[in-house]
Amino acid sequence: MAGLSGHRWRQLVERVKTEYAWVCWICHQPIPEGVPARTPRSFSVHHLTPRSKGGAVYDLANCRPAHYGCNSSQGDKPAQSWVTSPDW
């Protein structure tokens, strides 16, 4: 699947921001607002079970906020393989 966009994706992003706030699920640091998209400290949606491994793309239960840089560094590894004590 190519990059996600469109109305449905924007709705999911807003739901993730509302449900989990602006704190990176990976490094537990705040995600600053107003940072240009696709830069290391910008907001992104992390999929707990990666899309490439069959994870639900638009399911809030599979999504958490993350810095773009933190999210990118995890690749397509499932969260269970690198998270030691999730906060959520």
PASEBA-1860 file (N, C-alpha, C; in nm, 3 decimals):
! residues 88
1> MAGLSGHR> 0.085/-0.118/0.000/0.000/0.000/0.000/0.088/0.124/0.000 ~ 0.058/0.215/-0.082/0.133/0.340/-0.090/0.104/0.426/0.033 ~ 0.160/0.546/0.036/0.137/0.636/0.146/-0.012/0.659/0.169 ~ -0.047/0.682/0.293/-0.187/0.702/0.328/-0.221/0.849/0.320 ~ -0.338/0.878/0.269/-0.384/1.016/0.260/-0.535/1.016/0.249 ~ -0.591/1.131/0.232/-0.735/1.141/0.214/-0.810/1.166/0.344 ~ -0.940/1.180/0.328/-1.028/1.215/0.439/-1.024/1.111/0.552 ~ -1.031/0.986/0.516/-1.032/0.881/0.618/-0.903/0.882/0.700
9> WRQLVERV> -0.789/0.901/0.633/-0.661/0.905/0.703/-0.654/1.027/0.796 ~ -0.698/1.143/0.746/-0.696/1.264/0.830/-0.783/1.246/0.954 ~ -0.897/1.178/0.938/-0.983/1.151/1.054/-0.911/1.063/1.155 ~ -0.842/0.961/1.107/-0.768/0.873/1.198/-0.659/0.949/1.272 ~ -0.584/1.032/1.201/-0.478/1.111/1.264/-0.537/1.196/1.376 ~ -0.648/1.261/1.352/-0.712/1.344/1.456/-0.758/1.259/1.574 ~ -0.809/1.140/1.547/-0.852/1.050/1.656/-0.733/1.006/1.740 ~ -0.620/0.977/1.675/-0.499/0.936/1.748/-0.451/1.052/1.836
17> KTEYAWVC> -0.449/1.172/1.781/-0.407/1.289/1.858/-0.498/1.312/1.979 ~ -0.629/1.296/1.959/-0.726/1.317/2.067/-0.715/1.208/2.173 ~ -0.704/1.084/2.131/-0.702/0.970/2.224/-0.572/0.961/2.302 ~ -0.460/0.984/2.237/-0.330/0.957/2.299/-0.244/1.081/2.320 ~ -0.291/1.197/2.280/-0.218/1.324/2.297/-0.095/1.330/2.207 ~ -0.010/1.425/2.231/0.107/1.450/2.148/0.233/1.401/2.219 ~ 0.234/1.274/2.257/0.350/1.213/2.321/0.389/1.091/2.239 ~ 0.516/1.081/2.205/0.565/0.970/2.124/0.557/0.840/2.201
25> WICHQPIP> 0.490/0.742/2.144/0.473/0.612/2.207/0.606/0.537/2.214 ~ 0.700/0.571/2.130/0.827/0.500/2.124/0.929/0.558/2.221 ~ 0.951/0.688/2.218/1.053/0.749/2.306/0.993/0.821/2.428 ~ 0.862/0.835/2.433/0.789/0.895/2.545/0.816/1.045/2.562 ~ 0.866/1.110/2.457/0.890/1.254/2.460/0.777/1.326/2.388 ~ 0.752/1.453/2.424/0.647/1.529/2.356/0.676/1.543/2.206 ~ 0.568/1.548/2.130/0.578/1.573/1.985/0.537/1.719/1.965 ~ 0.630/1.805/1.924/0.595/1.946/1.910/0.498/1.970/1.794
33> EGVPARTP> 0.405/2.060/1.816/0.311/2.098/1.710/0.380/2.193/1.613 ~ 0.334/2.194/1.490/0.384/2.289/1.392/0.515/2.251/1.326 ~ 0.566/2.133/1.353/0.690/2.088/1.289/0.654/2.039/1.149 ~ 0.731/2.075/1.048/0.700/2.030/0.912/0.690/1.877/0.902 ~ 0.593/1.830/0.825/0.571/1.687/0.808/0.696/1.618/0.754 ~ 0.709/1.492/0.792/0.819/1.406/0.746/0.956/1.457/0.786 ~ 0.963/1.525/0.899/1.091/1.561/0.960/1.100/1.482/1.091 ~ 1.220/1.459/1.144/1.236/1.368/1.257/1.144/1.391/1.377
41> RSFSVHHL> 1.115/1.515/1.413/1.034/1.542/1.532/0.886/1.562/1.502 ~ 0.844/1.547/1.377/0.703/1.570/1.341/0.614/1.454/1.385 ~ 0.484/1.479/1.387/0.384/1.381/1.428/0.364/1.277/1.319 ~ 0.357/1.151/1.359/0.319/1.043/1.266/0.237/0.941/1.342 ~ 0.170/0.856/1.269/0.091/0.749/1.329/0.171/0.620/1.319 ~ 0.198/0.560/1.433/0.269/0.433/1.440/0.168/0.320/1.446 ~ 0.186/0.218/1.364/0.099/0.100/1.367/0.167/-0.007/1.453 ~ 0.100/-0.050/1.560/0.157/-0.151/1.650/0.189/-0.279/1.575
49> TPRSKGGA> 0.095/-0.328/1.499/0.122/-0.437/1.405/0.136/-0.371/1.270 ~ 0.255/-0.375/1.212/0.279/-0.303/1.087/0.180/-0.340/0.976 ~ 0.152/-0.244/0.893/0.064/-0.267/0.777/0.116/-0.381/0.693 ~ 0.248/-0.389/0.677/0.308/-0.493/0.593/0.294/-0.633/0.654 ~ 0.261/-0.639/0.783/0.243/-0.768/0.850/0.095/-0.796/0.875 ~ 0.008/-0.722/0.807/-0.136/-0.746/0.818/-0.207/-0.662/0.922 ~ -0.139/-0.563/0.978/-0.201/-0.477/1.078/-0.311/-0.391/1.019 ~ -0.413/-0.367/1.097/-0.526/-0.286/1.052/-0.481/-0.141/1.037
57> VYDLANCR> -0.501/-0.087/0.918/-0.454/0.047/0.887/-0.533/0.154/0.960 ~ -0.666/0.144/0.960/-0.750/0.249/1.013/-0.811/0.216/1.150 ~ -0.760/0.115/1.218/-0.812/0.075/1.348/-0.737/0.150/1.458 ~ -0.807/0.231/1.533/-0.745/0.311/1.639/-0.670/0.223/1.738 ~ -0.717/0.103/1.763/-0.650/0.012/1.857/-0.512/-0.030/1.808 ~ -0.485/-0.016/1.679/-0.355/-0.053/1.623/-0.266/0.069/1.601 ~ -0.309/0.186/1.641/-0.237/0.309/1.612/-0.198/0.385/1.738 ~ -0.080/0.443/1.735/-0.031/0.527/1.843/0.046/0.644/1.783
65> PAHYGCNS> 0.058/0.757/1.858/0.135/0.870/1.808/0.285/0.842/1.820 ~ 0.362/0.893/1.727/0.508/0.878/1.732/0.574/0.989/1.653 ~ 0.696/1.023/1.692/0.776/1.112/1.609/0.800/1.040/1.476 ~ 0.804/1.112/1.370/0.832/1.053/1.239/0.965/0.978/1.241 ~ 1.066/1.037/1.303/1.197/0.973/1.309/1.196/0.844/1.390 ~ 1.128/0.844/1.504/1.118/0.723/1.586/1.043/0.615/1.510 ~ 0.934/0.653/1.448/0.851/0.559/1.374/0.929/0.498/1.257 ~ 0.999/0.580/1.185/1.076/0.532/1.069/1.187/0.437/1.112
73> SQGDKPAQ> 1.245/0.462/1.228/1.357/0.378/1.273/1.313/0.236/1.309 ~ 1.185/0.216/1.335/1.137/0.083/1.373/1.112/-0.008/1.254 ~ 1.102/0.049/1.136/1.076/-0.030/1.017/0.945/-0.106/1.029 ~ 0.944/-0.231/0.987/0.820/-0.309/0.991/0.823/-0.415/1.102 ~ 0.901/-0.387/1.208/0.906/-0.479/1.321/0.783/-0.458/1.409 ~ 0.715/-0.565/1.448/0.600/-0.550/1.539/0.645/-0.491/1.673 ~ 0.559/-0.414/1.736/0.592/-0.350/1.862/0.638/-0.450/1.968 ~ 0.581/-0.569/1.969/0.618/-0.669/2.068/0.766/-0.705/2.062
81> SWVTSPDW> 0.830/-0.683/1.949/0.970/-0.721/1.934/1.067/-0.618/1.991 ~ 1.021/-0.496/2.023/1.114/-0.396/2.074/1.062/-0.315/2.191 ~ 0.934/-0.322/2.224/0.880/-0.246/2.337/0.896/-0.330/2.463 ~ 0.953/-0.270/2.567/0.971/-0.345/2.692/0.859/-0.318/2.792 ~ 0.810/-0.195/2.796/0.699/-0.165/2.888/0.614/-0.053/2.830 ~ 0.517/-0.087/2.747/0.435/0.019/2.684/0.355/0.097/2.788 ~ 0.337/0.224/2.760/0.260/0.312/2.848/0.112/0.310/2.816 ~ 0.070/0.247/2.711/-0.070/0.256/2.670/-0.140/0.128/2.697
END
